[in-house]
């Protein structure tokens, strides 16, 4: 044994073995600036408007947390956030809207259930047909049988479904809801989004990241088209409102106080999600997910189940998106399938994650609130600047004020967000609060 080993202090710890704690100056400054911005909005726009903005920003923070664990933790680019948000909003509507006696008091539920059972049986038959090769059937013949059977059964089931749904629309309008507390719809919405995410991930996670983005984008549009055209289920373009709240609404407490209570409720949900994600990130499971993200070949060589872990993180992110979509839909007290737009419910969430820092949960919350404030306030600010310019032009040059200033100010949102993301990618490509990576040696 060497002399250095003999004389080494037993309490000695190598410099890089533990993470040096630092004073969170950067975080305090950024959140301080954000607090000043929120107070400025309250001072200029009023308490009711500002509280509504914060509730919506909090719901978007849940969506952003779902995306940051997919993209930041595992490197999976999900371009179909809108679809999972719509599923959450649909379940919030379905479970909270009062029961429609014009539908449930007739024989229509039994007929609809019978057709749905036919659909399940047809699906099982097609799945069984894809396994015929195990009985010695050639694979090409098996594929042909499965495709022909799927087409025939689809046409039979869809014709039966159209008959029943036509009766539902003509006699009851739509199926209505279950009359349950709204939070049950949030939970089911998260579970449904996770189930759809499992289906997508099981098929698409083996693709490259750009192909995965295209696949999720297409699935989101399919979900939106289904909800928009299923008048018997969602009333389609006619929308469903009002949706009840899990807390006392404006009719009981007024706009400001009721929204403040809803904001407190949402903050508790975010705190619980943040705590669980923080524990998971620093647990062995989180380290394994990041190892797969950083070097998939090395992780596979160490015996890790790559596809299973990637599927877990994708499903978990979809669950949070469905949960956030349900809470957002309930707060807006409206379900409108046409209101789900890629710009508002996918691109905006992506900008939030980029600004805050992919993989940093605290940064994601910061980015969500900051970007949503910029998104909402850019319209009144642009309108104010336009009015100043028009007033100056009328006095100095005799200009005529344009008639569509409001719509022009609304379009300024896109310009401001575009400039914001350009500046972030130029000066802070890892976000305002980058992911903290510990170095062990």
N, C-alpha and C positions, 0 to 999 in steps of 0.2 A: 504494500500500500504506500502511495506517495505521501511526502510530508504535508502537502497541501490538503490532502484528504484527512490526515490525522488532525490537523490544526483547524479544520473548517468548523465554524460555529453551527451547531445543530439547528439553530433558529434561522439560519440564513436561507433566504428564498431568492432564486434567480430573478433578475429584473423583469423579464418578460413573462414570467409564469403567472402573474396576476395582473388584472387590468387596473391601471392607475385611475383612481377616481379624479374627475375633473369637475370644476364648478360649471354648471350648465348655463354659462353666460349667453351663448348663442340662442339657446331655447328661450331664455327669459326675455331677451331683446325681441325676438320674433313674436312671441306671444304678447309681449307688451305693446308692440306696434299693432298687432291684431286687435287687442282690447281697445286701443285708442280709436281704431277705425270703426269698431262696433259702437262705441260711445258717440262718435261723430254721426253715424247713421241714426242713432236714437235721437240725437239733438235736432237733426234736420228733417227726418221722415216721420217721427212720432213713435210712440211705444208700440201701438198695435201693429203697424206695418213692420217695424224692426223685429218684433218678436216672431212674427210669421216668417220673416226671412231666416232667422236663426233656427227655427224648427225645421224648415226645409233644408237648411245647410246641415243640420244634424242628421237628417235622413240620408242626405247625400254622403255624409261621412261614413255611414254604415256601408253604402254601396262601394265607396272608395276603399274601405278596409277589405271588402271581398275581393276587389281587383288587385290590391297590393299584395295579398298573400298568394294570389295566382301568379302575378307578374314578378313581384319583388322576391317572394320566397322561392318560387319554382321556375321562373322564367317563362311562364305560359302566357301568351298574349291573347286575351279574350276580347274580341271585337263585337261580341253579341250581348253586352251588358243589358241593353234595352229589352231583350226578350225575357230575361230572368226578372227584371223589374216589372214587366207587364204581367208575368205569372203571379208575382207577389200581390200586385194590385188586384188582379182578378180574384184570387182567393180571399183577399180582404173584403171584396164586394160580395162574393158568393156566400160567405159565412156570416156576414153581419147584416145584410139586407133582410127586412122582414119577410116572413113566409108568404108566398103567393097562393092563396086559397083557390084561385081560379085554375091553378095547375095541380096542386096537391090534392084537391078535393074531387078530382076526376079519375078516370082510368088511364090518363096519359102517363103518369109515372111508371105504371106497370108496363105499358107498351115501350116506353123509352128504355127501361131496364132490360126488357127482353131483347131489344135490338143490340144493346151494349153487350149482353151475354153472347149473342151471335158473333159480335165482333171479336170478343175474347176467344171464343171457340175457333173462329177462322184464323186468328193469329197463331194459336197453338197448332192447328193443322199445317200451316205454312212452315212453322219451326220444325215440326216433325218431318215434313217433306225434305228439309235441308239435311236431315240425318239419315236419309235412305241409303247413303253409301256404306253405312255400317252393316246393312243387310245384303251387301253385295251388288247393289245397283251402281252402274258406272257413274262417275262424277258428272259428266256432261249431261247424261239423262236425268240425274238427280236435280241438277240446276234447272233444266228445262221444265221438269215437273213442278218444281217449286215456283218458278216464275209464272207459269200458266195458271197454277192453282191460286197464287196470290192475286193475279188480275181478275180471275173469275169471282173469287170470294169478295174482293173489294167492290166490284160492281154490284153484287147481290146485296151486301151489307149497306153500302152507301145509298142504294135505292130505297131500302127499308127505312134507313135513317131519315132520308128526305121526306118521306111520307109522314113520319111521326113528328118531325120538327115543323113541318108545314102546319100540322094540326095544332101544335103548341103555339105557334105564332098567331094563328087565326083565332084561337079560342082563349088563350091566356096571356098573350103578349110575349112573355118569356118565363122561364122556370122560377125566377125569383131567388130568394136566398134561404138560409137556414135559421136566421134570427138569433144567432149565437153571439157571444162577446167578440169584439173585433180582434182581440189578441189571439183567438183561436185561428182566425184566418191568416194572421201573420205567421204562426207556427206552421200551419199547413202549406202556406205559400213558400216558406223556406224549404220545407220537405219536398214540395213539388219541383221547385227550382233545382234542388239537389238531385232529385230523381232524373230530371231531364239532363242535368249536367253529367250524371253517371252514364246515361245513354250516349251523349255526345262524346264524352271522354273515352268511353270504352272503344269507340270507333275511331276517333280523330286524334287521340293523344300520341299515337305512333307517327303522326305526320310532322313535318317540319313546322316551325313556329309560324311562318307566313301562311302555310296551308291551313293550319289550325285557326288562324285569324279569319280566313275566308270562310271556313266551315261554320264557325260560330256566328259570323255575320249573316250567313244564309239562314241558319236556324232561327235567329232572332226575327228575321223578316217573315219566316214561315209562321212563327208564333203570333206575331202581330196580325198577319193576314187571317189566320184562323179566328182570333178573337174579334176582329173587325167584321168578319162575314158570318159569324155565328149569332145571328139575331135572336134565336131561340134561347141562347145561353147568356149572352152579354148585352142584348139590345143593340149591338153593333154601333152604328154611328149615332143612335138616339141617346146614348150614354145612360148611366145609372147614377142617380143622386137623390137625396143626400145620403152619404154613408155615415153611420153613427160612430161616435168617438168612444174610446174606453174610459175617458175622463169627462167631467162635466163640460158641456159645449158652450158656445157663445150665448145661446139663448138663456142659459142659467146664470152665467157669471160675467158675461160681456166678452168682447174680443180679446182685450189685453190679458186679463187674468186667466181665461180659459187657455189661451195660447201659451202663457207662462207655465201653467200646470202641465200641458202637453210637452213643452220643452224640457221640464224637469224629468218627466217620465222617459223621454227619449235620451236624456243625458245619463240616466241610470242604466239604460240598455247599452249605450256606448261604453260606459265604464266597465260593465260586466264583460263585454266583448273584448275590450282592450286588455283587461286583466287575463282572460283566458288565452288570448293570442300571445301576450307577453310571456306567459308561462310556457306555452307550446314552443315559442321561438327559441327560448333558452334551454329547453329540454333536449334530450337525445334525439327525439323525433325531429325537432326543428333543425338541429345540426345535420341530421341525415338529409333532410330536404335540401338544405343549402349545399351540401356536398354533391348531391345529384345535379343541382343547378350549375355548380361551378365546374364539375368534371364528371360527367355521366359515365365515362369509360372506367375511371378509377373506382367510382362507387359501385359499378356492376362487378368489377374485379374483386371487391371486398364482400361480395355475396348479397348485396342489397337488391330488393325487388323493385326495380326502377318503375315499371309500369304501374304497379300497385300504389306506390307512394305518390306518383304524379297524379293518379286518378283521385286519391284521397284529397290532395290539396285543391284540385279543380272542383270537386264536389263541395268541399267546405266553402270555397269562395262563392259558388253559386247559391249555397244556402244563405249566406249573408246578403247577397244581392236580392234574393226573394224576400227575405225579412225586411230589408230596407225599402223595397218596393211596396210591400204591404203597409208599412208605417207611413210612407209618403202618400199613398193613395187614400188611406183613411184620413189623414190630416187635411188633404185637399177636398175631402168629402165628395169625391167625384171619380167615377170610373169611365174613362173615355179611351177606347183602344186607339183612336186616331191621334191622341195626345202623346203617345210614346214615339219619340223621334230620336234617330241616331245622334243628332247634334246635341240634344239635351240630356240623353240618358246613356250615351256611350262615350262620345268625344269629350264631353264636359267632365265626366268621371276620370277619364284618362288624363286630362290636363291637371286635375286635382292631385292625382298620384305622382305625375311628373314634377309638379311644383313642390309638393311636400317631400318627396323622396321615396322611391320604390323600396319596399322592404322595411321601412321605418314606420311603425304604427303611429307614433306621436306626430311625425312629420306628415303622415297622410291626413290625420285629423286637422292639423294646421292648414294644409293645402286645400282641404275640402271647404272649410269655413272661409278662407281667404278668397278662393276662386269664386265661390258662390256670391260673396259680397260684391266682388268686382263684376260678376255677371249681371247681378240685379241692379246695381247702382250705376252701371255704365249707361243705361238708357236715360234716367233722369238727368245725369250729368251731361250727357251729349245733348239732350234737349235744351238744357240751360245754356250751354255754350252756343248752340244754334240760335237761340233767341237773342243772345247778346250780339251775335254776328248780324242777325237780321235787323235789330234795332240800330246798330251802327250803320249798316248799309242803307237803310231807309233814310236816316238823317243826313248821311254824307253823300250818297250817290243816288238816292231815290229808288232803291231796289224795291221790288214787290216781294212780299213774303210768300214762300212756297206753301201750298195747301196740304202737303203730306209730310210735315215735319215730324209728326209722331212716329210714322212708320220708318222714316229715315233714322230717327234716334234709336228705334228698336234694332235696326240693322247694325248699329254701332257696336252692339254686343260682340258680334262675330269678329269685327275689326280689333276690338280691344283684347279679346281672348287670343286671337292670332298673334298680336304683338307680344302679349304676355308669354306665350309658349316659346316664341322666337327668342326673347330675352333670356328666359330660363335655360333653354338649350345652349345658348351662347355663353352665359356667364355662370350658370350653376347646373351643369348637365346631370349631376347626381341628385339634384333637388336642394331645397333650402336646408333640410335636415337629412343628410345622407345616411344610409344604413351603416351602423357601427359594426365593424368587423374586427373581432379580437384576434390578435396574433399570438400563437402559443409556440414556444420554443424550448 
